[in-house]
Amino acid sequence: VTRVCGGTGWAVHGLCFELKDGRRLGRFLENNGSDMDLPNELGLLGRGGKWHGLAKGEHIIRVSGYNCRNGYLCYAVTLYTNMRQAIEISAQHKEWQGSSFNYTAPKGEQIINVYLNNGTCKGIQTQATPNNLSHDQRRQLAALMLAPQVDEMWEPLVKVALQDGIGSQAKYLFHLACSMKKHTLPCFQQFSHSISQFHNSPSYWDNSILESIKIDEGHRITTDDGKVLFSERKLSDQELALMQKLVDSSFVRRYTRDRRGESVPDSLKLVSGYHIQNLNCWKDFATRNQEIQDSLKADEKAAAGGYQVENLRTRGVLGEDERFTLDATTNTEWLWHGTTVHAAKSIVRGDFRLDKAGSNAGTLFGKGLYFAESCSKSD
């Protein structure tokens, strides 16, 4: 599969998979419920079709979603790839949401079609995932696994992995190197840069300290090996002082009922902090931010600056350093989240979990993720 097209309204009425040889699989429905001709590009776009591209070496390994109570194809579908991309195609009429479905491709195979009919997912079509390793390359990898301490054995594999860009073969090798503490070798400098470019990670990130770690159970993030690239670095005194400014500027001495009788402090002092790099979470954030940008282009009020939060306590405190520059077009802001130390460690390694909503301080406005502009509200 090279790209996927989804069309939605009150339900998902189109899902098309374009293969490398140009063939298209799937279904797109007209308003009257009849099947459209998939090669008809203008027809798909006319039904609200939106294409999502896959990178070289990227393939779909899992699909989940919800059936639709009122026919069409389904209510929502999410396609997960081996490069941790999640392609979400979702409808807008919540009352039509039906039961959930979830299918995973067998090991060594990829999903090339999803069978949808009359609002229900009937299953998936899979085929073998191409193995791009030659016999000699497989021998090198086997030797490497037997003697990982021999640094010279990594360089030829790195060269091979980068020949076709950052695909599944290249990413696997980098994960392997991280797990063996070999990703700091000179041969990985260009490799690390290429990984960064693939994920569009910030230029100020230090990719040399990334390590491959296992995701805690229960998180929505899914990867083919159950791991993400992650690093945790303690803040310097200068960075800690800058974060203290953010604490001071957003502190409000006011009692709220979630303190449950405890007194309000006069101030808060930051005694330690960490800089987190989670490559998977960053990619999810960047992808969603781009989707919001695209959506706002069609919104006249948003284009005229009509959606602005005034006098936000955390805005502008950290200066114009690129590490703290936010996207004003999507109203991206720095906010606080109150939680326990244990939960914070789990969040930064995986992501927020909606099933844990309210476990710290309740759910005043219902089940969801709660953030505040004031650190004393989240304290």
N, C-alpha and C positions, 0 to 999 in steps of 0.2 A: 504494500500500500504506500503510495506516494503522497496522497492527500485525501481528506475526508470532507464531504459537504453535508451540512445539516440545515433543515428548514423547519421553522416553528411558527406557531400562532397560539391558539388556545391549546394546541397539542403539537407533538412532533409529527409533521406530515411528510418529512423527507430525510433520508439518510443514505448517502452514496459514498462508496469506496472506489477511488480510482487507483488501479494497479500500475505497476511499472511498465507493462506492455500496452497501456492505454485503455484496457477494458475497464468497465464500470459495473460494480455489483451493488445491490441494495434496492431501495424503492423510494420514489417520490410520487405523492398523490396530488391529483387535481382537486379543486374544490368539491367536485361531484363524487370524489372517491376513486376515480379511475386512475390507472397507473400512467405516469408520464414516461416519455422516452428519455432515458438517462443521458445519452450522448447530446441531447438538446441543451447546450450550455445556457442559452438565453432563457429557456423554459425554467431551468432550475433556479436561476437568479431571480426570475420573475415571481417565483414562489417563495422568495425570501431566503434562498440558499446562500450560505456563507461557507467558504472553503477554509480548511485548516491544514497547513502543510506539515509533513513529517520530514525530519532531517535524514541524511544518508545514514543507513544502519539502524534507524529507529523503526520499531514496529509495535503493533498493538498487542498487549498481552492479557488485558482484562476489560470487561464491560459490565457496568452496573446501571441501574436506573429504576424507573417506575412505569408500570403499565398504565393505560389510560381507560377510564370508565366509559368513555363515549367514542370508542372506535379510533379511527386514524391509525397511526403506527404505534405510538406509546406516548407517555406524558413527558418523560425526561430520560436522557441517556448520557452516560459519561464513559469515555474511552480512555484507558490508561496505557501508556507506552513504557517500553523498557528504559527510556531516558527520563522517566518520572514526569512526563507531560500529562496533564489531565484535560482532555477535550470535552467540555461540557456543552450539551445541547438540551436546553430546557424550555418548557412551555410557560404560559403566563396565567393560566386559569386553574388555580389551586384546587378548586372543587372537583376537577377531573382527575386528580392524582389517584392512582390505584395502588395495587400491591407492588412490592419491590422485586427486582430480579438481579442476578449476579452470576456471571460466567467467566471462567478463567481458562485460557488456552493451556493445553498440556505442555509439559516441559519440552523445549526444543521446537515449539510451534508458535505461530502468530495468527491473530484473528484477521480475516480478510472480508468478512461479511457478518451482519447480524440479521437473523430472521425475525421480521416484525410483521404482524398481520392482525387486523381488527383490534388494535390497541394492546396487543400482547406480544411479549418477546418469547419466541419459540425455541431459541437456541443460537448457536454461532457456527460459522464455517471457518475452519482453520487450515493452514498448510505449514509445511516444515519451514523453519527459519534457516536461511542460507548460512553455511559455515565458511567464512572467508579465510580461515587459517589453512595454509598449505601444510603438507606433511612435515617439511623441515621446520616450519614455524611451531607446529605442535610438539615436535621433539625438543625444540629450544625451551618451550614453556614447561614441558615435563622436567627437563634438566634443571630449570630455574626453581621449580617447586621442591626438588630434591636438594638443591644447594643454593638457597636464597641469600646466603651471606656473601656470595661471589658477586661483587658489584659490577664487574665487567660484563656479566651475562645479561644485564638489563638493557644496555644501549642498543643492540640490534633489534630487540623486540620493540623498543620505543620508536625506532625509525620505521619499522613496518606498520606499527599502529597508526602513525601520523600520515601515512601515504594516502589514505582515503578519508582524511578528516577525522572528526570526533564522532565515531560511531560506537556501537555496543562493544566492539572488540577493544577499542582504545579506552573506553571508560572502565571496562573490566580490569584492564591492565593497571590503570591508575588507582582503582580501588585496592587491587592486590598489593601495589607498591605501598599505599598508605597503611594497610594492615600490617605490612612487614617493616614499616618505618624506613622505607627506601625512597620515598617520594622527594627527598631533599637532594638526591644525587644530581650532578650537573646535567645528565642526559634528560632530566625531567623538567628543566627550566622552561624550555619552549613548550613542552607538553602541558605544563601547568598553565602557561599563558593561553594556550589553545582551549583548554578546558574552561578557563575563565571567560574567553570570548564566546564560547558556545552557550554558556549560561547567561551572558551579559552581566556578569557580576561586576561590582564596583571596581574602579581602577585602583582604589586605595586598599583593597583587600590583600592580605598576605596568603596566597594559595600554598606556600611552602609548608604552612603549619596545619593544613587540613588533614584530618584523619578519617578513615572509614569506620563509622560506628553503627551499631545495631539500633533500629528504631524501637522505642518502647511499644508494647502491645496496646491496641486500642486506638491508635492514631489513624487519621484518615489517609495519611501519606502511604502509598504503596509503591514498592520498588521490586524489581525482579530478584534482588538478593537480600531484601529486607534491611538495607543499610543506606546511610546518607554520608556525604562529606561534611565534616563539622570541625570547628575549632573553638576553643575557649581560652581567652588571654586576659590576665588580670590588668585592670586599668592602671596607668601610670599616675603619679601624684598630680600632674598637670591635667590629665583627663578627668581625674576624680574631682578636681576643683571646678572644672567646667560643668560637670554633672551636678555639683552642689549648687551652682547658680540656677540650674533648672529647678532644683528642689525649692530653693529660696523664693524664686519668682512665682511659683505656683502654689505655695503654701497659704492656706486660709485657716485661721483659728476659729472654727465653727463646729458646733456639735451636730452630728447626724445620727439617726437612730441605729444605723448599722454598727455603731460603736458599742451598743448594748450595755450602756451604763458606765463605760470607761471614760476617764477624763480626756480632754483634748490637750495635747502637748503644746508648749510655747513655740517649738520649732523642731525641725528634724535635721539630723546630721548624718551624712553619708560616710560610712566608714570603709566600705569596699565596693567594688563593682567589676564587671567583666564585659569584655567586648566579644560578642558571639558572631561566628560566621557559620551559617547553615545554608549550603548551596542549593538544596532542594526548596527550602522555604523562600529563599530569595527569588528563585525562578518562578514560583507560584505567585509571589507578590508582583514581580515585574510583568508577568502575563496578565494578571487581573487589572493592574494599573493601565496597561495598554488597552484592554477591553473597555474600560470606563472612558478612556480618552476617545476611543472610536464612537462610543455611544453618545458622548456629550457633543460631538461634532454636529449631530442632528438636532440638538436641543438649543433653541434660540435664546431662552432665558439664561442658560448656562454660559453660552457664548458671550452674552452681554455682561457677564460677571454677576449674575443674579443670585448665585448660591455662595454666600460668604458668611463665615462665622466670625463675628466681630469680637475684638478684644480678648482673644484666646491667650490664656496666661503662659502657655509654653511656646508661643510663636516668637521667633526672632531672638530668643535668648542665647542660642548656641552660635550665633554669628554666621558668616558666609562661607565657612570651611566646607569643601565639597562633601565631607563625611556627613554633614547635617543638612545639606541642601535638599529640599523637598519639592514635589511636583505641585505647583500652585493650581494648575488646571484641573486637577482631580481633588483639590482640597485635602491633600495628604498632610497630616499633622502629627506631632509628637504627643502621645497621651500616656497616662499611667494605668497600670492594671494591678490590683491588689490580689495577692495569692500567697501561698506558703513557699518556703524554700524548696521543699520536695517537689511541689507542683511546678515551680519556676524551672527547675532543672529538667523536668519532663517536657515542658512547653518548648524550650529552646532546642531540644534534641529532636522533637517531632513537630508539634504545632498545638494550637488550642483545641480542646475537646469539648464539644457542645454538651456531651453527656455528663460532664462534670460541672455544668453551670449551676451556680448557687451553693456549691459545697463549701465556700469560704464565708460569704456574707449574704446569702439569700438572692432572690430573683424578684425585685420590686416591680419590674416591668415585664415579667415573663421570662421564659427560658432563652438565654442568649449569652453573648460575650459582653462584659461590661468594662468600659474604659472611662477615665475622667481626666479633666484638664488640671485638677488640683491633686497634688500628691497626698495631702492630708485627707482627702476623700477616699483614696485608694489604700491609705495606711491601715 
